[in-house]
Amino acid sequence: MKSFLFLVFLVSASGESLHYTINWPSGLSLGEATVRADRADKSGPWEFAVDIDASVPGFAVRDHYLSRATGDLCSVQLDKSYTHGKRKSEEKVTFDQQAHTATRETPNGGGKSDIKTGDCARDALTFIQFVRRELAQGRLAPQQQVIFGSVYSVRIEYMGAQSIKVGDQKADSDRILATIKGPSSDITVEIFFSRDAARVPLMAKVPLSLGVFSMELQQ
């Protein structure tokens, strides 16, 4: 669940490579995230990748996610792998948009299961790109299911324009609330998008048990 929250705003536009810091509630840095999005041409498929390193001495936290989607931003495949201390995990989710199913598989006999989906099902990485596209066109993404291992219902609300501090500079942003409900979770995240055509995610505030963590774009 925590990884999904950190991913909820970490997808860049075509050809972008963005870098973020992950901060403790105190403001001290916990780690960093690198984000990449590639597209061969304007009508071709997408590929999104996110790498998170929030390791501390004696405990490694490294996540890698790779998503492939159609030009219309419908998911094709999501690959997940992570190391959290001694725990390691890998997972693949393959989407069959015509059959309205997503198949979740874990290697080494970990199992296989099918998830029923709606039209143009999206994983977390593809979904946020869809949110950005809708914002750029003056619309809000409708409430929908988002696949990230489990199925999450995500609702987007526009809360108005707000000036925020990113690094040493002020930036104009649109404040968005993302309410995320899953099998055992119900949480609301604040996300601040740039007000230009790119709609770059500038910052997010994520409430967790230890306090409100933040992620901030490095410029």
C-alpha positions as CSV (number, residue, x, y, z in Angstrom):
1,M,0.0,0.0,0.0
2,K,2.8,2.5,0.9
3,S,4.5,1.9,-2.4
4,F,1.3,2.6,-4.3
5,L,0.9,5.9,-2.4
6,F,4.4,7.0,-3.4
7,L,3.7,6.1,-7.0
8,V,0.4,7.9,-7.2
9,F,2.0,11.0,-8.7
10,L,5.3,9.7,-10.0
11,V,4.9,9.4,-13.8
12,S,6.4,11.9,-16.2
13,A,5.4,12.9,-19.7
14,S,7.0,11.5,-22.8
15,G,10.8,11.9,-22.8
16,E,10.9,13.2,-19.2
17,S,13.3,12.1,-16.5
18,L,12.3,13.5,-13.1
19,H,14.0,13.2,-9.7
20,Y,12.2,13.5,-6.3
21,T,13.2,13.4,-2.7
22,I,11.2,11.4,-0.2
23,N,11.1,13.3,3.2
24,W,10.3,12.3,6.7
25,P,7.6,14.4,8.6
26,S,10.6,16.3,10.1
27,G,11.7,17.4,6.6
28,L,14.8,15.3,6.6
29,S,15.4,13.2,3.5
30,L,14.4,9.6,3.7
31,G,15.4,8.7,0.1
32,E,14.9,9.5,-3.5
33,A,12.9,8.4,-6.6
34,T,13.8,8.5,-10.2
35,V,11.0,8.5,-12.9
36,R,11.2,7.9,-16.6
37,A,8.6,7.8,-19.4
38,D,9.4,6.9,-23.0
39,R,7.3,6.9,-26.1
40,A,8.6,6.2,-29.6
41,D,6.1,8.5,-31.3
42,K,2.9,10.4,-30.5
43,S,0.6,7.5,-31.3
44,G,2.8,4.7,-30.1
45,P,2.8,2.7,-26.8
46,W,4.1,4.1,-23.5
47,E,6.7,2.8,-21.2
48,F,6.9,4.1,-17.6
49,A,9.6,3.2,-15.0
50,V,10.0,4.2,-11.4
51,D,13.0,3.5,-9.1
52,I,12.7,4.2,-5.4
53,D,15.7,4.1,-3.0
54,A,14.7,4.8,0.7
55,S,17.4,2.7,2.3
56,V,18.8,3.4,5.8
57,P,21.9,1.8,7.3
58,G,21.2,-1.9,7.8
59,F,17.9,-1.9,6.0
60,A,17.6,-1.7,2.2
61,V,14.5,-0.3,0.6
62,R,14.6,-0.5,-3.1
63,D,11.6,-0.6,-5.4
64,H,11.5,-0.9,-9.2
65,Y,8.3,-0.7,-11.3
66,L,7.9,-0.9,-15.1
67,S,4.6,-0.3,-16.8
68,R,3.7,-0.7,-20.5
69,A,0.5,0.9,-21.9
70,T,-1.2,1.6,-25.2
71,G,-1.2,5.0,-26.8
72,D,-4.7,5.5,-25.3
73,L,-3.3,4.9,-21.8
74,C,-4.8,1.4,-21.3
75,S,-2.4,-0.9,-19.4
76,V,-0.7,-3.8,-21.1
77,Q,1.7,-5.1,-18.4
78,L,3.0,-4.0,-15.0
79,D,6.2,-5.5,-13.5
80,K,7.0,-5.0,-9.9
81,S,10.1,-5.9,-7.8
82,Y,11.3,-4.7,-4.4
83,T,13.7,-5.4,-1.6
84,H,12.6,-4.4,1.9
85,G,15.3,-5.5,4.3
86,K,15.6,-9.3,3.9
87,R,12.2,-9.5,2.1
88,K,12.3,-9.6,-1.7
89,S,9.3,-9.9,-4.0
90,E,8.6,-9.9,-7.8
91,E,5.2,-9.8,-9.5
92,K,3.8,-9.4,-13.0
93,V,0.3,-8.2,-14.0
94,T,-0.8,-8.8,-17.6
95,F,-3.9,-7.0,-18.8
96,D,-6.3,-8.4,-21.4
97,Q,-8.4,-5.4,-22.3
98,Q,-10.8,-7.3,-24.5
99,A,-11.5,-10.0,-21.9
100,H,-11.7,-7.3,-19.1
101,T,-9.3,-9.2,-16.9
102,A,-5.8,-8.7,-15.4
103,T,-3.7,-11.7,-14.5
104,R,-1.4,-11.4,-11.5
105,E,1.6,-13.8,-11.3
106,T,4.4,-14.3,-8.9
107,P,7.5,-16.4,-9.8
108,N,8.8,-19.5,-8.1
109,G,5.5,-21.1,-7.5
110,G,4.0,-18.0,-5.9
111,G,0.7,-18.4,-7.6
112,K,-1.6,-16.9,-10.3
113,S,-4.9,-15.1,-10.0
114,D,-7.3,-13.2,-12.3
115,I,-8.9,-9.8,-11.5
116,K,-12.0,-8.6,-13.3
117,T,-11.5,-5.1,-14.8
118,G,-13.6,-2.5,-16.6
119,D,-12.9,-0.9,-20.0
120,C,-9.4,0.4,-20.4
121,A,-8.1,-0.9,-17.1
122,R,-5.1,1.0,-15.7
123,D,-2.2,0.3,-13.3
124,A,-1.0,3.0,-10.9
125,L,1.7,4.3,-13.2
126,T,-0.6,4.6,-16.3
127,F,-3.4,6.1,-14.2
128,I,-1.4,9.1,-13.1
129,Q,-0.4,9.8,-16.7
130,F,-4.1,9.7,-17.5
131,V,-4.8,12.2,-14.6
132,R,-2.1,14.5,-16.1
133,R,-3.6,14.3,-19.6
134,E,-7.1,15.1,-18.3
135,L,-5.9,18.1,-16.2
136,A,-4.1,19.5,-19.3
137,Q,-7.4,19.3,-21.1
138,G,-9.3,21.0,-18.3
139,R,-10.9,17.9,-17.0
140,L,-10.7,15.7,-13.9
141,A,-10.2,12.0,-14.3
142,P,-13.4,10.1,-13.3
143,Q,-13.4,7.8,-10.3
144,Q,-12.2,4.4,-11.3
145,Q,-10.4,1.2,-10.3
146,V,-6.6,1.2,-10.4
147,I,-4.6,-2.0,-10.3
148,F,-1.4,-2.2,-8.3
149,G,-1.4,-5.8,-7.1
150,S,-4.7,-5.3,-5.3
151,V,-7.6,-3.3,-6.7
152,Y,-7.9,0.3,-5.5
153,S,-10.8,2.7,-6.1
154,V,-9.4,6.2,-6.7
155,R,-11.3,9.4,-6.7
156,I,-9.8,12.8,-7.8
157,E,-11.0,16.2,-6.4
158,Y,-9.9,19.6,-7.5
159,M,-9.2,21.9,-4.5
160,G,-8.1,25.1,-6.4
161,A,-4.9,26.9,-7.3
162,Q,-2.1,27.2,-4.6
163,S,1.4,28.7,-4.5
164,I,3.8,26.3,-3.0
165,K,7.6,26.2,-2.3
166,V,9.6,23.7,-4.3
167,G,13.2,23.8,-3.2
168,D,14.2,27.5,-3.0
169,Q,11.5,28.7,-5.4
170,K,7.8,29.3,-5.4
171,A,5.6,27.6,-7.9
172,D,2.0,28.0,-9.0
173,S,0.2,24.7,-8.7
174,D,-3.2,23.0,-8.8
175,R,-4.0,21.2,-5.5
176,I,-5.6,17.8,-6.0
177,L,-7.0,15.4,-3.4
178,A,-6.7,11.7,-4.3
179,T,-8.9,9.4,-2.2
180,I,-7.6,5.8,-2.4
181,K,-9.6,2.9,-1.1
182,G,-8.3,-0.6,-1.1
183,P,-9.0,-4.0,0.6
184,S,-7.8,-2.7,3.9
185,S,-7.1,1.0,3.3
186,D,-8.8,4.3,3.0
187,I,-6.5,7.3,2.7
188,T,-6.4,10.8,1.0
189,V,-3.2,12.2,-0.5
190,E,-2.6,15.8,-1.5
191,I,-0.9,16.2,-4.9
192,F,0.3,19.5,-6.4
193,F,0.6,19.7,-10.2
194,S,2.2,22.5,-12.1
195,R,-0.2,24.8,-13.9
196,D,1.5,24.7,-17.2
197,A,0.7,22.4,-20.1
198,A,3.0,19.6,-18.8
199,R,1.1,19.3,-15.5
200,V,4.2,18.1,-13.8
201,P,3.7,16.6,-10.3
202,L,5.6,19.0,-8.0
203,M,4.9,17.7,-4.6
204,A,2.7,15.2,-2.7
205,K,1.8,14.8,1.0
206,V,1.1,11.3,2.1
207,P,-0.3,10.6,5.6
208,L,1.1,7.4,7.1
209,S,1.2,6.0,10.7
210,L,4.4,7.8,11.5
211,G,3.1,11.2,10.2
212,V,2.8,13.0,6.9
213,F,5.6,12.1,4.5
214,S,6.3,14.3,1.5
215,M,7.8,13.9,-1.9
216,E,9.2,16.9,-3.7
217,L,10.5,17.5,-7.2
218,Q,14.2,18.3,-7.5
219,Q,14.7,21.2,-10.0
